[in-house]
């Protein structure tokens, strides 16, 4: 059996280890892969890698997305409509071309001030570019019109942006308000980091532990999506002093 699968079994093990390092599932999987060889790698692929494929859907859309981007870049020369610029901005945002995305949303907002979605997406672009002052201004308008926009993510990011630009008291108030009802790990993690920066280690630890406790009751597909936040939260806990 070993001869039949050599060297493919070793390749499968290597691929499984690479995926493990990138995705960081439960540590016991590494031992299963190493100790059981290709059988362990096959088990890992069946239980961990295949279900993860849904999270990589965006990666598989890279070429169609960039093809559409080129088509829209050509189209707006003759038809610089709000709709074309908004779609192009969304595509740039998905493609992590944040400066170009912001330029598109600038044009949309200049011609259509009623919609809050371009404001929100321009703020996301600004955060990605570390322009938290601009992000805070846009998000303030978004949450003024709809405090629960994007499942309260807008409010959470508004608090995060305020903290980044030094408006600590206002950020604290917004964080305290939004975390009463929001269960988004991103918002809770940003609040924990804010508390840690404020020297409120006990409160920061409480929020960090709250994030990690959610893991036990989450469906598998949500747990996979939340792994980056769990990983960041564990790193934050290691930095916090114990009381």
N, C-alpha and C positions, 0 to 999 in steps of 0.2 A: 504493500500500500504506500509506503514511504517513497519507494522508487517511482511509483506511478505519478505522484504529485510533485516530486522534486524536479526542477527548482521552483515550480509554481507556488508551492506551499510557503516557501520562504518569502516570495514576492507578496503573497497575500498577507503574511504576518507583518511585513514592512508597511504595507498600505494601511493595515489596521492600526499599527503603532502611530503612523503619521496622523491618521484621523483622531486617534485618542489624544495626542498632544494638542491638536487644534481645538477639539471640542470639549475636552476635559470631562468625560462622564465619570461614573464611580470608579475609584481607584482599583477595585478588585478586578476590573476588566483587563488591566495591564498584566496582572499575574496570570489570568486565564489565557491571554494571548501568548505569553512567554512560556508557560508551563505545558500547554496542550497543543502547541504548534499550530498547524493549519486547521485542525478541528476547532481550536479556540478562536482562531481568526474568523472561521466561517460562522461560528456562533455569534461573534461580535458583530459581523456584518449583518446578520439576520436580525439581531435585536437592537443594534444601535445605529448602524450606518443607513440601512434602507429606510427606517422611519425618519432619519434626518434629511432625506432627499427633498422632502417638502420645504424645508428651510432654505434649500439652495435654489428654489425656483427662480429667484431674481438673477442668480448667476447665469442660468440657462437662457435668460432673456436679453443678455448683453448684445448679441449681434442683431436681433430684430429691433431692439431699442435704438441702437446706433444707426441702423438703416432708416428708422423713422425720424431720428434727429436730423439726418442729412436731408431727408425729404422736406421736413419743415423748415430747415434753414434756407432751402431753395425757395420754398413756397412764400415765405414772408417777404421776400424781395418784391414780389408782385402783389401779395395780399397780406399786409402787416396787420391783420385783424387781432382783436383781443383774444379770441379763441385760439388762434394759432400760437400766439405768444404764451398763453397760459399752458397749453399742452406742451410746448417746447420747454417751458420752465419746469414743469413736472418731470419731464424726461431727463433734463439736465440734473435735477435734484436726485432722481433715482440713479443716475450715472455718476454721481459724486462730483459733478462739475459745478461746484457751488457758486462761484463768482458769476458764471454765465447764467445760472438759474436766477440769481438775484437780479441781474440786468433785465431778464425777461419779466420778472414779477414787478420790477420798477415800471416798466412800460404798461403792464396790465393795470396797476394801481393808479397810474396817472390818468388813465382813460375810463376806469370803472372803479369808483370809490365805494360802491355799495357792498360789494362782496368781501367777506372777511377771509375767505380761503386763501387768496393771493397774499394777504398780509401775513397770515400764519405761515405760509410756505416761504415767504421772504425771510421771516424770522428764523425758520429752520436753517435756511441758507446762511444767514448771518451768524448763528450759533456755530455752525460748522466752520466758519471763517474766523471764529473768535472775536466777532464784532458784537459783544454782548450789549453795548449801549443801544445800537440800532435794533437789536432783537427785543430788548426790553420795551422800547417805544412801540414797536409793532404789536407785541403781545399784550401790552396794556390796552390797546384799542380792541384787540380780539376779545379779551375776557370782559371788557366793558360791555360789549355787545352780546356775548354769550359766555357766561362764566364756566359752563360745562363743555366748552368746545373740545372736540376730539377726546371725549371721555375724561375731561379735566386735564389732559396732558398740556394744553396751552397754559392753564393756570400754574401747573407745576413748573413748566419751563420759564414762565414769567418770574416766579420766585427765584429760580436758579440764576436767571440773567441779572436780576436785581442784586443778588449776592455777589456776583462776579464784578459788578461795577461799583461795589462799595456801599450800596444802600442797604445796610445790614438790618436795621430795624424794620424797614418796610418788607424786606425779604422774609424776615422772621414771622411777621404778621401774616403774609400771604401763605407761606409754608404751613403755618399752624392752622390756617383756615382750610386749605385744600386737602391736607392730610386727614382731616376729620372724616372725609368721605371717599377720597381717592385710594384705590388699592394698587395703583401702578407702581411696579418695582422701581422704575426710573425715578419717579417723584420721591419715593421713600428713600432711595439711595442718595439722591441729591440733598435731601433734607438731613440725612445722617452725616454726610460730608460737611454740610454747613454747620451743624452742631459741633462736629469735631473741630472745625476751624475756629469756632467761637469758644473753645475750651470747655464745652459741655459734654465731656466724654461719656458720662453715665447715660445721658439721653441719647447720644449718638449710638452707643452700644445697644440700647433698648430698641431703637429703630432698625439697626442692622440685624439684630436677632429676630425681629419681627419678619423681616424679608426672608430670612432663611427658614423660619418656621412654616412659611407658606408652601415650601417645597413638598412637604409630606402629604398635603391634601390636593396638590395640583394634578390634573390629568397629564399623562405622559407628553402629549404634544405641546402643552403649554410649558411644562418643565424644560423641555428641550429649547424652546424659544427664550426662556428666561435664564438659561445657563450663564450668559455673559454677566448678568446682574448678580447672580449668586457668586460668581467668581470674584467680581469686583468687591462685593460685600464682605466675603471672607478675607480679602486682602486688607480692607478697611479695618476689620476687627483685629487683625494682627498688629495694626499700627496704634490702636487705642490702648491707653493705659488701663490696667485693671484696678477696680476700686475695692 
